[in-house]
Amino acid sequence: MDIPVELKDFLSTVLKEKFPEEMISEISLDDVTVDQEAGEIRITLTVSTQIAPEDFADEYFGLTHLMQRKFKDRSAALSSFFPIITPVFGQGAHA
């Protein structure tokens, strides 16, 4: 199973569901790395928005939990992974 390719489509769908269309002009998945040993999926995404990062952070809260629930609903293979999501605004990453 090619998890990163499957995840990119899945993650795009979850991100569009999480963030209001008027808030985000574009979200691109820059990197999806699966570490089966650690049970982690590291996701780096670039966010294009006209709002302040603080306002985005309010909507960002709970994304990890939502992602975990969606993993569990989607497949047993994904349910054991913990998502680590790093948004990037401009030139720097924000945890």
C-alpha positions as CSV (number, residue, x, y, z in Angstrom):
1,M,0.0,0.0,0.0
2,D,1.4,3.4,-1.0
3,I,0.3,5.4,2.1
4,P,1.7,8.8,1.1
5,V,-0.3,9.0,-2.2
6,E,-3.4,7.8,-0.5
7,L,-2.9,10.2,2.4
8,K,-2.5,13.3,0.1
9,D,-6.0,12.9,-1.3
10,F,-7.4,12.1,2.1
11,L,-5.7,15.0,3.9
12,S,-6.8,17.5,1.3
13,T,-10.4,16.4,1.9
14,V,-10.1,16.7,5.7
15,L,-8.4,20.1,5.4
16,K,-11.1,21.4,3.1
17,E,-13.7,20.1,5.6
18,K,-12.0,21.7,8.6
19,F,-11.3,25.2,7.3
20,P,-14.0,27.5,6.0
21,E,-13.6,28.2,2.2
22,E,-13.6,32.0,2.8
23,M,-10.7,31.7,5.3
24,I,-8.2,29.7,3.2
25,S,-7.4,30.6,-0.4
26,E,-5.1,27.6,-0.8
27,I,-3.7,24.7,1.2
28,S,-0.9,22.6,-0.4
29,L,0.6,19.5,1.0
30,D,4.3,20.0,0.8
31,D,5.4,16.7,2.5
32,V,3.8,13.6,3.9
33,T,6.2,11.3,5.7
34,V,5.1,8.0,7.2
35,D,7.3,6.6,10.1
36,Q,5.8,3.2,10.7
37,E,8.3,2.4,13.5
38,A,7.3,5.5,15.5
39,G,3.6,5.3,14.4
40,E,3.7,8.9,13.1
41,I,2.5,10.6,10.0
42,R,4.3,13.9,9.6
43,I,2.4,16.4,7.4
44,T,3.8,19.7,6.3
45,L,1.4,22.1,4.5
46,T,1.6,25.6,3.2
47,V,-1.4,27.8,4.0
48,S,-2.4,30.8,1.9
49,T,-4.8,33.1,3.7
50,Q,-5.7,36.7,4.1
51,I,-6.2,36.4,7.8
52,A,-3.7,36.8,10.6
53,P,-1.9,33.5,11.7
54,E,-3.5,34.0,15.2
55,D,-7.0,33.8,13.6
56,F,-6.0,30.7,11.6
57,A,-4.7,29.1,14.8
58,D,-8.2,29.3,16.3
59,E,-9.5,27.2,13.5
60,Y,-6.4,25.0,13.5
61,F,-7.1,24.0,17.1
62,G,-8.4,20.4,17.1
63,L,-7.1,19.5,13.7
64,T,-4.9,16.7,15.1
65,H,-7.9,15.1,16.9
66,L,-10.1,15.4,13.8
67,M,-7.4,13.8,11.7
68,Q,-7.1,10.9,14.3
69,R,-10.9,10.3,14.2
70,K,-10.8,10.4,10.4
71,F,-7.9,7.9,10.3
72,K,-9.9,5.6,12.6
73,D,-13.0,5.9,10.4
74,R,-11.1,5.4,7.2
75,S,-9.1,2.2,7.9
76,A,-7.5,0.1,10.6
77,A,-4.1,0.6,9.0
78,L,-4.3,4.3,9.5
79,S,-5.9,4.3,12.9
80,S,-2.7,3.4,14.7
81,F,-0.8,6.5,13.4
82,F,-0.5,9.8,15.2
83,P,-0.6,12.8,12.8
84,I,1.9,15.6,13.4
85,I,0.8,18.6,11.3
86,T,3.1,21.5,10.6
87,P,1.6,24.6,8.9
88,V,3.9,26.9,7.0
89,F,3.1,30.6,6.5
90,G,5.5,32.5,4.2
91,Q,9.0,31.5,5.0
92,G,8.7,29.7,8.3
93,A,7.1,26.7,10.0
94,H,4.8,27.2,12.9
95,A,4.1,24.4,15.5
